[in-house]
Amino acid sequence: MRIPAHSVCTAIRDDIVAGVYERGGRLTEELLARRYGVSRVPVREALRTLEAEGFVVTRRHAGACVAEPTEQEAADLLEIRMLLEPLGAARAAQRRTEAHLKVLRGLVRLGQERSRRGQNEDLRSLGGWFHETLAQASGSPGLITLLTQLRHKIAWMYAVETPGRPAESWSEHGAIVDAVARGDAERARALTAQHTERATAAHRLRVPRAGERVRTSQHPVNTAGLQY
């Protein structure tokens, strides 16, 4: 059975985000095909997709390599998210279904319960599911795709500190869901903008492992964009 290219793409992307492949390192079709147990055809297609997403670059005489984003490019991602996530919440207030609301409310209840009990181990993944569901509720395929790509790239470039007061973060999630449920697009937008600004302060650029090359941007980093 032929494994689809999008499955191979997901596997390679996940390994890049996890740091399995160092930044600037070569990605040869033969080795990737052997690692994932597929032919070179889906690997070639996957590499083209990952290049379009910004995870891979093609270099003369070297072929496909893991991209080496600059500090400025990383900062830009957080600024872009500041614009798109509030837009997604506003759209969700207009287009959400009862199924979306049920999932969002369930995630909020679970997050608040675990926060109260000090069970913080799964809160990060719960928060990821919350924001993914909120994006899905926007009913905009293009926006969903952009937000998904942003989440992947931010996870690759940044480490996120555990919130000092997770209960407060989940209270903000609950307020966003209430606004979405009421169809109040402007309040959903404003609450999500405030939540994203506070959450982004916990993001720290990842330090590459020994042996990895580090690129700095030719322009000063927009630190205001990092302090959401």
Protein Blocks (a to p, Z undefined) as FASTA:
>chain_A
ZZdfklmmmmmmmmmmnomacghiacdfklmmmmnopafklmmmmmmmmmmnopaccdeh
klpadddddfklmmmmmmmmmmmmmmmmmmmmmmpcfklmmmmmmmmmmmmmmmmnopak
lmmmmmmmmmmmmmmmnopaklmmmmmmmmmmmmmmpccdddfblmlmmmmmmmmmmmmm
nopaklmmmmmmmmmmmmmmmpccddddehiacdddfbdcdfklmmZZ
